[in-house]
Amino acid sequence: MSKLSVPFRFDYVGSFLRPQALLDARSAYEKKELCYEELKKVEDEAITKLVKEQKNAGYHVITDGEFRRHSWHLDFMWGLNGIKRIELNHGYYFNGIETYHTSVEIEGKISGENHPFVEHFKFVKQFEDENTIAKQTIPAPAQTLSELLRADNVAKTNAVYPDLNDLIEDLAKAYRTVIKELSDAGCKNIQFDDCTWGLIVDKNYWEKKVGKGVSVDAQANTFLKVNNLAIEGKPDGVTITTHVCRGNYQSAYAATGPYDRIAPFLFDKENVDAFYLEYDDARSGGFEPLKYVSPDKKVVLGLITSKRPELEDKEKIKKRILEASQYVPLDRLYLSPQCGFSSNAIGNKLTFEDQWKKLALVKEIAQEIWKD
């Protein structure tokens, strides 16, 4: 087993552009033109090739690129007992685009045993070596909670869980079960993907999702509670990190706003080992909120965008890293793209070549900034 420590000086969030053969196979499966075993064979082949490419790029982390998923978050939620897949008559409205209409709905008490992602991880685990460690990305507990409390979903959730605290306790327990099963399968690198923090800073977007009358502070405390309860008692040797962004759908974003308002909650009090933070443009604000990052935590600066093909100016990125080091020491800073390249089956508006050029730039800059 790899003894590498995460995060890495040059790192990435987790999702990669899907090859066309995989997209075609999943479409055929959804139409019942392909059986699951046939789909899995295509997935296995695509993931095997991707891991080889990740290693060839010189990265120390390997993932399945989220190739077995429809979306970065919903598939995990459907895998929890007590939550089912549904189709809405609307999607979410990102900047200039409406998302797919697929979502979740509660149908009973929530638990986490026998989650399909554990088997997904085992496939990637087999490719670990002395230079790489497998990462499993899952939506944060707060992300699942926010989906269950969506304005047009809350009544059904309240019917099963009239007491919010009971919902939080069961959801956190379900996550602890999944984390334990992943750990038993050899997973030492788990990443919570969490848009909730990046969305509540945008009042207009958040009110459209959950309705008016909920304060940022109250919502932040709720998210903090469920995330920390899920992390509580994590297995020895498991690193849990979190990625925070403001939406990533076919290169569009959902929200705008700096970290200032949420920094005292998220950066100081969430019990993760590291933060992967969106910082690729002005929507994320400045670095000053990083002063709240507690001394035991690391920060992966998402300064390279996965939304556009143009390569960033290397010297400007170096300058921004040094600016961030005014608030978090350089030895606790790392570099990555701000998000994945394909948070959903239909990826961002760049090519496979662009994707690997972005990652090559991340690596090049990191190796010039840090000599370790």
N, C-alpha and C positions, 0 to 999 in steps of 0.2 A: 504493500500500500504506500502511496505517496505521502511523504512527510512535509510537503510544501505548506507554507503558511499563506492564507488569503487575507485581504486582496493582494493583487500583484501591482507592481509599479506601472505596467501597461496591462490593461484589463478591458473587459467588455461586459455589457449588461446581460446578454443571453440569446436573443432571438436573431435568426439569420433569414435572408431571402430564401423562399422556397423554390426549388427547381420545378419546372413545368410538369414533369412526369409525376411529381408528388401532388401538385394541384389537380391534375387530371384524375389521378387515382382517387383522391378524396372526393372530388365532385361525383365520380362514378359510384363511390360507396354511398354517398348521401342519397343518390337516386336509386339505390339498391341494385345497381348494375354490376357491383363488385362485392365480394364477400369480405369479411373482416380479415381473414388470413391473407387474402390477396393484397389488401391495402397494407397490412403490416409488413409484407415482404418488400413493398415499394418504400415504405417508411424506413425499414432496417437498412436497405441499400443506400438511401439518401443520407441517413445519419452516419453510417460508416464512412461515406465519402466526405461528409462535412467534418467529422472529427479529424480525419487525415489532413484536410485543408487547414484546420485550426492549428494542428501541430506543425505543419509545414510553414505556417505564418510565424512560428516561434512563440506562440502563446502557451502559458502554463495552465490555463483553465480550459476545460472542454465541456461542451453542452450538446444536447440534441437539437439545438437551434429552435426548440419548440415546434419541431416538425410534426409531432403527433397531435397538435392542437388546432382547433378552429380559431381560438384567440388566446391571448396571453393570460387571461383570468377566468373566463367562463368555464372552460373545460375542467379546471381544478374544482370549481364550485359544484359543477354537476357530479363530480366524483365523490363528494361528501354525502353521506347518508342523510336523507331528510330534505335534500334540495334537488329540484328537477329542472330540466330544460324547457323553456317556453319560447313562443314567438310573439312579439308585440306588434302593434300596428304602427310603430314608430321606432326610430333609433335615437341615438344621442346626436346633438348638433355640435360638431366641431367647427373650426374656423373655415367656413365655406363648404362643408360637406356633412352629410348625414351618415351615421354608421349603420351597420347591419342591425336588424330588428331582434336578433336572438338575445335572450336574457335568462334569468333564473327566477324560480319561485319556490317558496318553502312548502313542503308537503308533510312534514312531521318533525319530530325531535331530531336534532342534528348530532351526528357522531362521525368519527373519522377512520374507523377500522377498514382495512382492505382497500385502501385508495389505489386506483390504477396507476397513479404517478410513481408508486414504489417500483412496480415492474418496469416502467419506462426508465427509471433511473438505473436499474440493474443492467440494462442494455448498454448504457454509456459507461458505467463503472468498469466493464470488462476492458475498456481501452485505456484505463489509467496506467501510467508508468512512473518511473522515478522523476520525470520532468513535468508531469501533468496531474491535475486533480479535477475530478468531475464536479460540476456545480448543478444543483437542482433549483430552478426558479419556480416560485409559486406566488400567487397574489397574497398580499398581507391579510391578516384577519380583519383589519379595518376596512379593506377593500370589499371583502365579502359582506361584512356588516352593512356597509353603505349601500350595497346592491339590494340587500334584504329590506332596507329602510327607504328605498326609493319611493318617491311620492305616490306613484301608482301601484306600489307593491306593499306598502306598510300595513294596510288593513289585513291582508292575508297573513303577514308575519305576526301581527298582533294577535290574530286568532289562535296561533299556535303558542306564541310567547307573549302573553299579556304583560309580563314583567320584563323590561329591557335587561335588567341584571341577569335574569335567568338565561336569556338569549346570549348575552356576552359570555357567561360562564360555560355554557354548552359549546359555543363556537370555539372558545379558547381551548377547552378540553379536547375537542375534535382535532384542532391543530397540533396539540401536544401528542396526540395519538399518531398523527401522520409523521411528525418529526421523529418520534421514537421508531416507527417502522422504517423510515428512511435511514436513520442511524443504524438500525439493525442490519440494513442492507449494505452498509459500508459508506453511507453518505456523510461527509464531514463539512460540506460547503453548501449551505442553504441560503437562498436570497429571497426575501420578501419584496415583491414589486408593489408599490403603493402610490397610487395617484391621488389618494384622498387628501393628503397634505398639500399637494400641488393644486388641488381644486378648491379647497375651502378658502384659499387666499383670494380667490376670484368670486366676489359676492354675487355677481350676476349669474355666473354659471352654477354656483352651488344652490342658489334659490330656485333655479329651474329644475334642479334634480330632486331636492328634498323639500322644497317649499320654504316659505318665509318663517321667521320667528325663532330660528336656531342660531345662537351666537357662536362665533368662531371659537371662543374659549371653551364653551361647553362641548362643542363637537371635538375639539382637540383633546380634551380630557377623556372623552369617550374612546376615541381612537387609541390614545395612549394606554388606556386601561386594557382594552382587548388585545392589543399587540403584546404588551408586557406579560399579561396572563398566559398568552400562548408560548412565550419564550421561557417562562418560569420553569425551573428545574430541567433545562435542556440537557441532553446527554453529554457526558464528558467528551471533549475532543471535537465537538460540533461548533463550527463558526456560523453565526447567523448575521447576515448583513441585510440592508434594505436599500432599494432603489426608489427614488422619488422623482416624479416628473409631472408634467401638466397635460398629459395626453399625447398619443402618437398613433395616428390613423392615416395611412396613405400619405404621409408627410404633413398632415394637418395637425394642429394642436387644439386642445379643448379650453385651456384656461391661461390667464395671465396674472402674474403677481409675484412680488418678491417673498423671500423666506422670513422676513422680519417678524411678522405677527406670530408665526408658528415656531420660530426658532427656540424660544425658551422651553417649549414642550418637547418638540421632536429631538433637537440636537443635544439637549441636556438630560432628558429623562427617559428616552426610549432605550431599552436595554439591548440594543444590537451592538455588534462589534465594529461595524463600519457603515458609512453612508455612501451610496452612489448617487450623486446629485446632478440634476440637470442645470447646466450653466452655459449653454451654447449660444444664447442670444439675450437681448435686453429684457425679455419676458420674465427672466428669473431674478432680476435685480442684481445687487452687488454682493460682495463677499463679507461685508461686516457682520451679518448674522452668524457667520461661522465662529464668532467669538463665544457663542454659547455651547459649542461642541465640547463635551467633557473630556478630560485628559486621557481617558482610557479608550477613546474611540478614534477611528481613522476616517479619512474623507477621500473618496474617489471623485475627482473633479471631471464632470462630463462636459468638457470644453470643445470636443469635436462633434459636430452635428451628424446624426444619421438620417436627417430629413432631406438633405440636398447633396448632390454629387460633387460640388466644387470643394477642392481641398483648402483647408485653412492655411493662413500664413504661419509658418512654424515659429518665427520670432515673436509674433503677437501672442501665440499660445504660451510660449515660455514666459513672456512678460506677465500674463494673467496668472500663471502658476505662482510666480514670485509675489504678485499682489495678494493672492490668497494666503500665502505663507506668513503674512502679517498677522493673521488671525489663528491659523493652525500651523504648527511648525512643519517645515518641509519634510522631515522624516516621517510625518504622519499623513502626508499627501500622496495621492496616486492619480493616474490619468486614464480616462476611457471616453468612448462616445457618450453622448448624453442619454441615449436610450438604445433599445434594440433596433435592428434594421427591418424587422417584420413582426411587429407586435400582433398582427393578425395574418390570416392566410394570404391576403393581398398586401404585399409589402410596401415600403416607402418608394418614392420616385427616384430611384437610382439603380444602377446595374450591378451585377455580381462583381464586375471588375472594380466599380466604384467602391463597393463594400470593402473589398480587400485592400484597396488603396488607402481608405480611411484607417483601417486597422494597422497598416504599415506605417502610416504617419504617427499614430498614437505611440507605437513601439519606438519609432525613431526619436520622437521628442522625449519620451520617458528615459531612454537610455542616455540622452545628452544631458538631461537635468539631474538624474540620479545615477550615481556610479556604483550602486550596490546591486 
